[in-house]
Amino acid sequence: MGIKVAKFGGSSLADAQAFRKVKDIVAADPERRYVVASAPGKRFAEDEKVTDMLYQCYELAAAGKDPIPVFAAVENRYRQILTDLALPCSLEEEFQTIRTAMAQAPCRDYLASRGEYLNGKVLAACLGYGFVDPAEGIFFREDGSLDEKKTYKTLSRLVKEQERAVIPGFYGTGADGRIRTFTRGGSDVTGAVVARAIGAQLYENWTDVSGMLMADPRYVENPETIGMITYPELRELTYMGATVLHEDAVFPARSANIPINIRNTNRPQDPGTRIVPQGAEQPPVHVITGVAGRKGFASLTVEKDRMNAELGFGRRVLSALEERKISFEHLPTGIDTLSVFVLQADIAPWKPELISEIMHATQADSITIEEGIALIAVVGRGMVGTVGVASRLLTAVESKGIHVKMIDQGSSGLNIIIGVCEKDYEKAIHAIYQEFVK
């Protein structure tokens, strides 16, 4: 029998009713032996997430103000859940420990992590599972990166000591011995780390949607759900804005060839989206797997006659960006031109200096910066070896009167990226979806 790790997000653990759904889901499959818990999310539109309330507590305490009224609301959230579930346990001792920590030396990561810690305690009691504190098994280096060797060795031992257990998400222990958190949404990462540590058969990520969609529903009405996607495809889509799964959650599972299944807590009968290693996938339903994009880019274009004959020309241009810690997204070139696409916010404080420095370093004929560009990625394993994908893409976009400023196809054939004006972004997404899916 295999082992499944099931991670439940904040919307899946927002109140007692949500806890009951989770309990039913876990009980329905005996292979769901290890469960990762997020902090309670919003119960309704105007509600606050517990993690946001804990960040407020830190800000108040750090400013010398009283955080207790806000923390009292946090306490009441948990008391209400315990009462509604009729659980014979108490969190009063944990509440007092947190109050003491706020009064003495407030630590931002420690306070932010208490939402997951407390919810993990409640969920363990609800399920009748053991409890594993990730502070004892997940470790970060001084630079904030995960200490994989130490983590996997220790966490594997801790988790396997219990037949079934709940592990809070989002945090571990830093190199200084204090609580350290992942970035927001980091419970996804915890779930993947636990799955790799114990060699799970499957990592289930339960949320409030039935998997990844082929396009953003804000721009495409009722887009289809992606049934199966490979890790490389997922990487491309998440980088370009698809946000169902935390980007860093891909790597621990991918390195161990563990599939991920994104499921809907409110519709457990839906199969969701299955994320699999490359080579283990079924034939795709459509030529493209999905389309996603991001706004807020700028292009820096350098023009110089016979630029291609100069050794180190590109390096000199990129050095000016590197010195200011600006990374580039794409680098399309011509015989006499070179364009660098970067985030507009990154380049904004340095525009005059960059133009001056690059002009001096390259003796360019001209340098221009164009802002307000959106990049759109069309991704799909079905594109590989398929004739005419780029032609169909450009025809679909240009038929809507949209000018394509840049096109770049990856060497793997897995993705094509185009640049358009931000004002045309939504129209371009819709046109691409209609061409390849509807």
C-alpha positions as a printed NumPy array, in Angstrom:
array([[  0.   ,   0.   ,   0.   ],
       [  1.304,   3.461,  -0.905],
       [  1.421,   6.593,   1.219],
       [ -0.256,   9.868,   0.291],
       [  0.502,  13.284,   1.737],
       [ -2.536,  15.567,   1.718],
       [ -2.102,  19.306,   2.175],
       [ -5.179,  21.427,   2.897],
       [ -5.149,  25.164,   2.248],
       [ -6.575,  27.966,   4.351],
       [ -9.967,  27.965,   2.633],
       [-10.199,  24.229,   3.356],
       [ -9.653,  24.803,   7.087],
       [-11.415,  28.121,   7.668],
       [-14.084,  26.905,  10.11 ],
       [-15.62 ,  23.814,  11.705],
       [-17.711,  22.97 ,   8.655],
       [-14.563,  22.963,   6.518],
       [-12.81 ,  20.744,   9.075],
       [-15.628,  18.197,   8.764],
       [-15.169,  18.086,   4.996],
       [-11.45 ,  17.51 ,   5.465],
       [-12.095,  14.744,   7.957],
       [-14.401,  12.99 ,   5.5  ],
       [-11.828,  13.302,   2.71 ],
       [ -9.005,  11.903,   4.83 ],
       [-11.178,   9.061,   6.139],
       [-12.203,   8.107,   2.597],
       [ -8.691,   6.925,   1.72 ],
       [ -6.549,   5.016,   4.258],
       [ -3.454,   5.914,   2.24 ],
       [ -3.819,   9.578,   3.328],
       [ -1.622,   9.015,   6.341],
       [  0.107,  12.401,   6.581],
       [ -1.742,  15.713,   6.436],
       [ -0.251,  19.199,   6.127],
       [ -2.338,  22.055,   7.545],
       [ -2.512,  25.718,   6.585],
       [ -3.785,  28.495,   8.85 ],
       [ -7.517,  29.313,   8.693],
       [ -8.431,  31.381,   5.66 ],
       [-11.427,  33.612,   5.03 ],
       [-14.869,  32.3  ,   5.965],
       [-16.59 ,  34.965,   3.885],
       [-15.558,  37.816,   1.593],
       [-15.133,  40.46 ,   4.305],
       [-13.35 ,  38.105,   6.704],
       [ -9.627,  38.195,   7.541],
       [ -7.135,  35.391,   7.187],
       [ -5.586,  34.351,  10.482],
       [ -2.076,  34.81 ,   9.064],
       [ -2.875,  38.425,   8.158],
       [ -4.142,  39.019,  11.7  ],
       [ -0.931,  37.57 ,  13.14 ],
       [  1.152,  39.868,  10.949],
       [ -0.902,  42.734,  12.39 ],
       [ -0.022,  41.51 ,  15.874],
       [  3.659,  41.636,  15.036],
       [  3.452,  45.136,  13.572],
       [  1.625,  46.422,  16.632],
       [  4.024,  44.762,  19.082],
       [  7.093,  45.941,  17.148],
       [  5.732,  49.5  ,  17.224],
       [  5.22 ,  49.334,  20.988],
       [  1.441,  49.155,  20.656],
       [ -0.932,  46.649,  22.214],
       [ -1.479,  43.581,  19.955],
       [ -3.771,  41.78 ,  22.398],
       [ -7.13 ,  42.958,  20.961],
       [ -6.16 ,  41.575,  17.543],
       [ -4.738,  38.388,  19.029],
       [ -7.898,  37.923,  21.083],
       [ -9.809,  37.728,  17.81 ],
       [ -7.372,  35.039,  16.648],
       [ -7.928,  33.089,  19.848],
       [-11.67 ,  33.297,  19.407],
       [-11.43 ,  31.852,  15.884],
       [ -9.814,  28.719,  17.278],
       [-12.076,  28.513,  20.307],
       [-15.092,  28.651,  17.996],
       [-13.726,  25.826,  15.845],
       [-13.01 ,  23.672,  18.903],
       [-16.479,  24.338,  20.311],
       [-18.273,  23.642,  17.034],
       [-16.351,  20.389,  16.596],
       [-16.938,  19.43 ,  20.244],
       [-13.273,  18.525,  20.621],
       [-12.136,  17.756,  24.187],
       [ -8.911,  19.725,  23.963],
       [ -7.712,  23.228,  24.74 ],
       [ -5.262,  25.698,  23.206],
       [ -5.12 ,  28.018,  26.205],
       [ -1.56 ,  27.047,  27.118],
       [ -0.414,  27.703,  23.528],
       [ -2.232,  31.059,  23.519],
       [ -0.407,  32.119,  26.674],
       [  2.959,  31.123,  25.199],
       [  2.302,  33.309,  22.171],
       [  1.132,  36.232,  24.325],
       [  4.35 ,  36.006,  26.336],
       [  6.454,  35.955,  23.178],
       [  4.699,  39.084,  21.879],
       [  5.357,  40.892,  25.15 ],
       [  9.032,  39.985,  25.384],
       [ 10.65 ,  40.04 ,  21.938],
       [  8.232,  39.826,  18.998],
       [  9.58 ,  37.771,  16.089],
       [  7.759,  38.252,  12.795],
       [  8.218,  34.732,  11.453],
       [  7.357,  33.129,  14.785],
       [  4.053,  34.998,  15.076],
       [  3.156,  34.427,  11.416],
       [  3.737,  30.678,  11.808],
       [  1.425,  30.276,  14.794],
       [ -1.644,  30.114,  12.556],
       [ -0.431,  26.865,  11.015],
       [  0.866,  25.577,  14.351],
       [ -2.468,  26.071,  16.139],
       [ -4.504,  24.781,  13.204],
       [ -2.293,  21.718,  13.043],
       [ -3.051,  21.01 ,  16.694],
       [ -6.784,  21.316,  16.064],
       [ -6.704,  19.152,  12.936],
       [ -4.674,  16.437,  14.681],
       [ -7.305,  16.295,  17.427],
       [-10.123,  16.265,  14.861],
       [ -8.606,  13.382,  12.888],
       [ -7.204,  11.473,  15.856],
       [ -3.73 ,  11.754,  14.292],
       [ -0.359,  12.429,  15.885],
       [  1.322,  15.84 ,  15.637],
       [  4.748,  16.653,  14.192],
       [  6.152,  20.147,  14.692],
       [  8.103,  21.16 ,  11.551],
       [ 10.348,  23.295,  13.758],
       [ 11.962,  19.987,  14.718],
       [ 12.326,  18.638,  11.199],
       [ 12.533,  21.437,   8.581],
       [ 15.684,  23.539,   8.553],
       [ 16.867,  26.64 ,   6.701],
       [ 20.39 ,  27.838,   5.976],
       [ 21.595,  31.334,   6.846],
       [ 20.643,  32.619,   3.389],
       [ 17.059,  31.399,   3.879],
       [ 17.306,  28.422,   1.525],
       [ 16.11 ,  24.998,   2.612],
       [ 18.801,  22.786,   4.134],
       [ 17.659,  19.757,   2.15 ],
       [ 20.104,  17.157,   3.483],
       [ 19.406,  17.896,   7.132],
       [ 15.678,  18.373,   6.553],
       [ 14.994,  15.161,   4.646],
       [ 17.021,  13.027,   7.041],
       [ 15.44 ,  14.451,  10.199],
       [ 11.899,  14.893,   8.896],
       [ 11.798,  11.371,   7.501],
       [ 12.632,   9.948,  10.898],
       [ 10.166,  12.169,  12.772],
       [  7.232,  11.516,  10.473],
       [  7.796,   7.791,  10.134],
       [  7.773,   7.434,  13.92 ],
       [  4.008,   7.968,  13.684],
       [  1.619,   5.857,  11.656],
       [ -0.516,   8.913,  10.914],
       [  0.265,  12.543,  11.664],
       [ -0.574,  16.181,  11.001],
       [  2.3  ,  18.526,  10.132],
       [  1.701,  22.309,  10.127],
       [  2.822,  24.036,   6.951],
       [  4.713,  27.24 ,   6.211],
       [  7.614,  27.123,   8.704],
       [ 10.691,  25.431,  10.09 ],
       [ 13.807,  26.447,  12.019],
       [ 16.421,  28.921,  10.801],
       [ 20.185,  28.678,  11.156],
       [ 19.937,  30.875,  14.267],
       [ 17.558,  28.453,  15.959],
       [ 14.54 ,  30.73 ,  15.586],
       [ 11.361,  30.009,  13.665],
       [ 11.729,  30.724,   9.947],
       [  8.891,  30.772,   7.395],
       [  8.673,  30.088,   3.71 ],
       [  7.142,  32.859,   1.574],
       [  3.345,  33.251,   1.636],
       [  1.644,  30.12 ,   0.393],
       [  4.556,  28.119,   1.762],
       [  2.363,  25.333,   3.119],
       [  2.399,  24.022,  -0.449],
       [  6.167,  23.721,  -0.111],
       [  5.898,  21.974,   3.248],
       [  3.598,  19.387,   1.712],
       [  6.075,  18.68 ,  -1.088],
       [  8.974,  18.484,   1.374],
       [  7.088,  15.991,   3.556],
       [  6.162,  13.932,   0.49 ],
       [  9.782,  13.701,  -0.585],
       [ 11.07 ,  13.026,   2.918],
       [  8.898,   9.917,   3.302],
       [  8.927,   8.819,  -0.349],
       [  5.182,   9.29 ,  -0.813],
       [  3.326,   7.734,  -3.706],
       [  1.323,  10.943,  -4.276],
       [  1.161,  14.499,  -2.974],
       [ -2.414,  15.816,  -2.892],
       [ -2.84 ,  19.582,  -2.702],
       [ -6.42 ,  20.338,  -1.632],
       [ -7.72 ,  23.848,  -2.248],
       [-10.93 ,  25.601,  -3.331],
       [-10.648,  24.983,  -7.086],
       [-10.857,  21.752,  -9.09 ],
       [ -7.363,  21.974, -10.498],
       [ -5.485,  24.32 , -12.797],
       [ -7.372,  26.102, -15.548],
       [ -6.144,  26.449, -19.122],
       [ -6.542,  30.232, -18.921],
       [ -7.335,  32.953, -16.417],
       [-11.146,  32.953, -15.867],
       [-11.057,  36.749, -15.601],
       [-10.312,  36.875, -19.328],
       [-11.802,  33.612, -20.609],
       [-15.3  ,  32.475, -19.661],
       [-15.371,  28.98 , -18.118],
       [-11.929,  27.809, -19.258],
       [-11.336,  24.065, -19.26 ],
       [ -9.502,  22.372, -16.395],
       [ -6.107,  20.88 , -17.183],
       [ -6.442,  17.153, -16.561],
       [ -2.735,  16.323, -16.701],
       [  0.344,  18.497, -16.927],
       [  4.055,  17.75 , -16.77 ],
       [  6.458,  19.41 , -14.356],
       [  8.191,  21.41 , -17.136],
       [  4.831,  22.706, -18.371],
       [  3.792,  23.626, -14.84 ],
       [  7.052,  25.476, -14.299],
       [  6.449,  27.582, -17.405],
       [  2.84 ,  28.42 , -16.486],
       [  3.453,  29.207, -12.806],
       [  6.339,  31.486, -13.693],
       [  4.051,  33.408, -16.024],
       [  1.334,  33.913, -13.468],
       [ -0.667,  30.701, -12.92 ],
       [ -0.957,  30.625,  -9.122],
       [ -2.847,  27.528,  -8.009],
       [  0.352,  26.001,  -6.609],
       [  3.317,  27.725,  -4.949],
       [  6.157,  27.759,  -7.49 ],
       [  8.734,  26.331,  -5.063],
       [  6.493,  23.35 ,  -4.259],
       [  7.375,  21.843,  -7.621],
       [ 11.039,  21.107,  -6.925],
       [ 10.946,  18.688,  -3.944],
       [  8.283,  16.524,  -5.587],
       [  9.826,  16.723,  -9.039],
       [ 13.275,  15.672,  -7.817],
       [ 11.743,  12.487,  -6.385],
       [  9.357,  11.892,  -9.327],
       [  6.344,  12.206,  -7.026],
       [  3.11 ,  13.168,  -8.839],
       [  1.04 ,  16.058,  -7.47 ],
       [ -2.749,  16.08 ,  -7.595],
       [ -4.533,  19.427,  -7.166],
       [ -8.013,  18.739,  -5.765],
       [-11.072,  20.686,  -4.612],
       [-12.108,  20.246,  -0.957],
       [-15.645,  21.35 ,  -1.827],
       [-15.88 ,  18.924,  -4.762],
       [-13.823,  15.876,  -3.774],
       [-15.429,  13.864,  -6.571],
       [-13.617,  15.978,  -9.182],
       [-10.348,  14.399, -10.395],
       [ -8.55 ,  17.742, -10.416],
       [ -5.226,  18.305, -12.158],
       [ -2.502,  15.696, -12.018],
       [  1.096,  16.948, -12.292],
       [  3.452,  14.22 , -13.453],
       [  7.121,  13.734, -14.403],
       [  7.94 ,  14.23 , -18.056],
       [  7.585,  10.986, -19.985],
       [  4.887,   9.594, -17.685],
       [  2.062,  11.618, -19.187],
       [ -0.867,  10.639, -21.342],
       [ -1.346,  12.18 , -24.814],
       [ -2.631,  15.764, -24.431],
       [ -6.24 ,  16.613, -25.194],
       [ -5.275,  19.879, -26.911],
       [ -2.172,  21.108, -28.701],
       [ -1.622,  23.602, -25.889],
       [ -1.825,  22.807, -22.198],
       [ -2.435,  26.364, -21.068],
       [ -1.875,  30.056, -21.649],
       [ -0.737,  32.533, -18.991],
       [  0.895,  35.91 , -18.853],
       [  2.135,  38.846, -16.846],
       [  2.034,  42.584, -17.28 ],
       [  4.597,  45.138, -16.173],
       [  7.526,  44.581, -18.53 ],
       [  9.758,  46.984, -20.416],
       [ 12.111,  46.499, -23.36 ],
       [ 15.526,  48.118, -23.545],
       [ 16.653,  48.151, -27.197],
       [ 20.231,  48.886, -28.254],
       [ 20.966,  49.626, -31.92 ],
       [ 24.403,  49.726, -33.53 ],
       [ 25.627,  49.012, -37.043],
       [ 27.568,  45.731, -37.309],
       [ 26.841,  44.97 , -33.663],
       [ 26.999,  41.241, -34.381],
       [ 30.692,  41.526, -35.328],
       [ 31.707,  42.879, -31.896],
       [ 32.858,  40.295, -29.371],
       [ 31.359,  40.837, -25.914],
       [ 28.706,  43.334, -27.028],
       [ 25.873,  41.498, -25.29 ],
       [ 27.953,  40.974, -22.168],
       [ 28.597,  44.706, -21.856],
       [ 24.877,  45.446, -22.084],
       [ 23.924,  42.813, -19.533],
       [ 26.713,  43.855, -17.148],
       [ 24.997,  47.197, -16.613],
       [ 21.858,  45.319, -15.528],
       [ 23.762,  42.823, -13.406],
       [ 25.493,  45.576, -11.432],
       [ 22.053,  46.816, -10.39 ],
       [ 20.792,  43.281,  -9.64 ],
       [ 18.286,  43.428, -12.507],
       [ 17.565,  40.07 , -14.135],
       [ 16.298,  39.841, -17.685],
       [ 13.421,  37.765, -19.02 ],
       [ 14.17 ,  37.511, -22.748],
       [ 16.925,  38.64 , -25.098],
       [ 15.809,  38.729, -28.754],
       [ 18.507,  39.967, -31.145],
       [ 19.02 ,  41.021, -34.759],
       [ 22.108,  41.792, -36.806],
       [ 22.238,  45.384, -35.589],
       [ 19.84 ,  45.342, -32.623],
       [ 19.587,  43.751, -29.21 ],
       [ 16.507,  43.983, -26.983],
       [ 16.389,  43.08 , -23.313],
       [ 13.011,  42.487, -21.659],
       [ 12.979,  43.25 , -17.926],
       [ 10.45 ,  44.023, -15.238],
       [  9.44 ,  47.657, -15.545],
       [  9.604,  48.182, -11.769],
       [ 13.21 ,  46.929, -11.683],
       [ 14.44 ,  49.276, -14.358],
       [ 12.427,  52.361, -13.333],
       [ 14.924,  53.83 , -10.796],
       [ 17.893,  53.365, -13.147],
       [ 16.768,  54.465, -16.602],
       [ 19.048,  57.513, -17.102],
       [ 22.053,  55.739, -15.555],
       [ 21.528,  52.592, -17.617],
       [ 21.215,  54.468, -20.883],
       [ 24.34 ,  56.474, -20.117],
       [ 26.393,  53.486, -18.995],
       [ 25.383,  51.223, -21.874],
       [ 25.972,  54.013, -24.378],
       [ 29.464,  54.549, -22.968],
       [ 30.27 ,  50.815, -22.853],
       [ 28.997,  49.977, -26.369],
       [ 29.165,  53.243, -28.318],
       [ 25.649,  52.392, -29.5  ],
       [ 23.891,  54.408, -32.205],
       [ 20.725,  54.606, -30.099],
       [ 19.128,  53.193, -26.958],
       [ 15.373,  53.226, -26.333],
       [ 13.196,  51.994, -23.505],
       [  9.576,  51.024, -24.117],
       [  7.292,  50.36 , -21.163],
       [  3.804,  48.917, -20.746],
       [  4.498,  45.506, -22.262],
       [  2.795,  42.228, -21.337],
       [  4.37 ,  38.824, -21.951],
       [  2.137,  35.846, -22.745],
       [  3.319,  32.226, -22.635],
       [  1.587,  29.524, -24.652],
       [  2.68 ,  26.187, -23.172],
       [  2.083,  22.584, -24.152],
       [  3.83 ,  19.272, -24.719],
       [  1.469,  18.818, -27.669],
       [  3.257,  21.72 , -29.384],
       [  6.479,  19.752, -29.686],
       [  6.862,  18.62 , -33.285],
       [  3.461,  20.019, -34.287],
       [  3.644,  22.039, -37.488],
       [  2.022,  25.457, -37.648],
       [  1.581,  26.312, -33.971],
       [  3.442,  29.625, -34.216],
       [  1.545,  30.519, -37.381],
       [ -1.824,  29.815, -35.747],
       [ -0.803,  31.794, -32.667],
       [  0.256,  34.892, -34.594],
       [ -2.74 ,  34.735, -36.92 ],
       [ -5.153,  34.487, -33.978],
       [ -3.632,  37.483, -32.222],
       [ -3.118,  39.664, -35.265],
       [ -6.675,  38.972, -36.496],
       [ -7.822,  40.954, -33.447],
       [ -5.704,  43.923, -34.482],
       [ -3.009,  43.192, -31.907],
       [  0.59 ,  44.035, -32.79 ],
       [  3.138,  41.444, -31.611],
       [  6.258,  43.176, -30.352],
       [  8.296,  40.073, -29.669],
       [  8.118,  36.317, -30.212],
       [ 10.436,  33.786, -28.596],
       [ 10.215,  29.999, -28.811],
       [ 12.087,  27.828, -26.332],
       [ 14.547,  25.299, -27.722],
       [ 12.479,  22.455, -26.242],
       [  9.481,  23.496, -28.333],
       [  7.394,  23.423, -25.155],
       [  6.534,  27.113, -25.108],
       [  6.165,  30.201, -27.235],
       [  6.244,  33.637, -25.634],
       [  4.941,  36.785, -27.265],
       [  5.055,  40.409, -26.159],
       [  2.107,  42.754, -26.668],
       [  0.989,  46.138, -25.357],
       [ -0.626,  45.876, -21.941],
       [ -3.853,  47.334, -23.317],
       [ -4.127,  44.301, -25.626],
       [ -3.282,  41.703, -22.973],
       [ -6.776,  40.44 , -22.141],
       [ -7.857,  40.423, -25.79 ],
       [ -4.754,  38.415, -26.745],
       [ -5.33 ,  35.79 , -24.028],
       [ -8.902,  35.335, -25.197],
       [ -7.905,  35.092, -28.866],
       [ -5.279,  32.429, -28.159],
       [ -7.658,  30.331, -26.082],
       [-10.341,  30.498, -28.743],
       [ -7.886,  29.412, -31.427],
       [ -6.468,  26.374, -29.661],
       [ -9.258,  25.208, -27.335],
       [-12.692,  26.406, -28.49 ]])
